[in-house]
Amino acid sequence: MSEKLSFVNPTPTSPWGTYLQQVDRVMPYLGDLAKWAETLKRPKRALIVDVPIEMDDGRIAHYEGYRVQHNMSRGPGKGGVRFHPDVTLEEVMALSAWMTVKTAAVNLPYGGAKGGIRVDPKKLSLKELEKVTRRYTSEIGIIIGPHTDIPAPDVNTNGQIMAWMMDTYSMNTGGTATGVVTGKPLHLGGSLGRVKATGRGVFVTGREAARRLGLDLRGARIAVQGFGNVGSVAAELFVEAGAKIVAVQDHTGTIVNEKGLDLAELVPVSRTPAGAVSFKGGDVVPNEAFWDVACDILIPAALEGQITAARAKKTTAKLVLEGANGPTVPEADDILAERGVLVVPDVICNAGGVTVSYFEWVQDFSSFFWDEDEINVRLDRIMMNALNQIWDTADKHKISLRTATYAVACERILMARQERGLYP
Ligand code: NAD
């Protein structure tokens, strides 16, 4: 990080700049706790690591990795690990901060953390991917642990990568520490329902928002950007509820079909290297045309900063469900509000994943595992309780759901900060 710390002076549309503006907007609602609010604007701890590996062809490659622990006032750090060629420290800082807000919004006993490696995993062999994962885990091993900071999957990471992380940490510490990561395979202490949990949470919060808007899901047209773990699962659940998916965009491009894309065929095709655009049941259109597709619900479920001011002006959606973290820049947030478009913000909309990660962690410690119905019932209850409380706060102060979520969450975080006091 440069002398001019990027966490105090970022570009406004960068993920960290977006997060800082979101915090500023909640200040008037924090009362006396506002005196502690600066703590939200700085990560507690940020670790940058070198990840050197020997490639299959004998070359030595170096990748840059990060683990940021934004806030641990309410409990251990919690947050995913992203493998992507565009990962930066500043992006990971923002993602870690959104985890702090998210875990507090749904009242889980965690703080917020996030990790990442600047690497394109699609260019690595399986062996190289395993080496990158293990060396990264070993490097961040000095700050993670079942009681300190618990990673999980994010973009381009999955159960296999969590298994390697758990094994590496366990080898280095001499036991089998299943609780050090969540999102693990089932026979390694994983939880039923975890893979689909984030998409399910998007659906549960989206269904409630649609009900409150008077928007019938039967026949509703939905556009989904990002068709991985979050976007595809949410899409499937909305289709089960009678909606149709009229547009899908992934890293390979955009396909549209106003009659509705056939997900039973699209999902497996989208998992192949050729991606969604190789699906024959829709028309391939230029990526920017995705934002012009006539739809009732828009689900950004890819990366940050996707809903810009220009795109906010032209979307026909009445409801935006933020499956991704940080998909809407603040200026676009304002435009959507002026246009009467309801946004269910990331920090509640996609909290289903961390909620079932919490269930997984609890099950690992008790070595007693729940069935999937119990997971889903508890997940739905936590999501609905949190959403209803946020909605009441939004109505009371006449503020957006995003600012209301920050109000509920930041009060919990800063109250914990105040009660703990400053050490020394
Ligand atoms: P994933 O790797 O399973 O899927 C990512 C999807 O985004 C893929 O379909 C990919 O093709 C697409 N994509 C990548 N770059 C793109 C681009 N430039 N334009 C359009 N599409 C692009 O990841 P995921 O786990 O589904 O995560 C998606 C988002 O949801 C991220 O913002 C992540 O932080 C957030 N999220 C994930 C979880 C989780 O449990 N996995 C939980 C909360 C939030």
Boltz pocket constraint, residues with backbone or C-beta under 6 A from the ligand:
constraints:
  - pocket:
      binder: B
      contacts: [[A, 153], [A, 154], [A, 155], [A, 156], [A, 157], [A, 194], [A, 198], [A, 225], [A, 226], [A, 227], [A, 228], [A, 229], [A, 230], [A, 231], [A, 249], [A, 250], [A, 251], [A, 252], [A, 301], [A, 302], [A, 303], [A, 304], [A, 323], [A, 324], [A, 325], [A, 350], [A, 351], [A, 353], [A, 354]]
      max_distance: 6.0
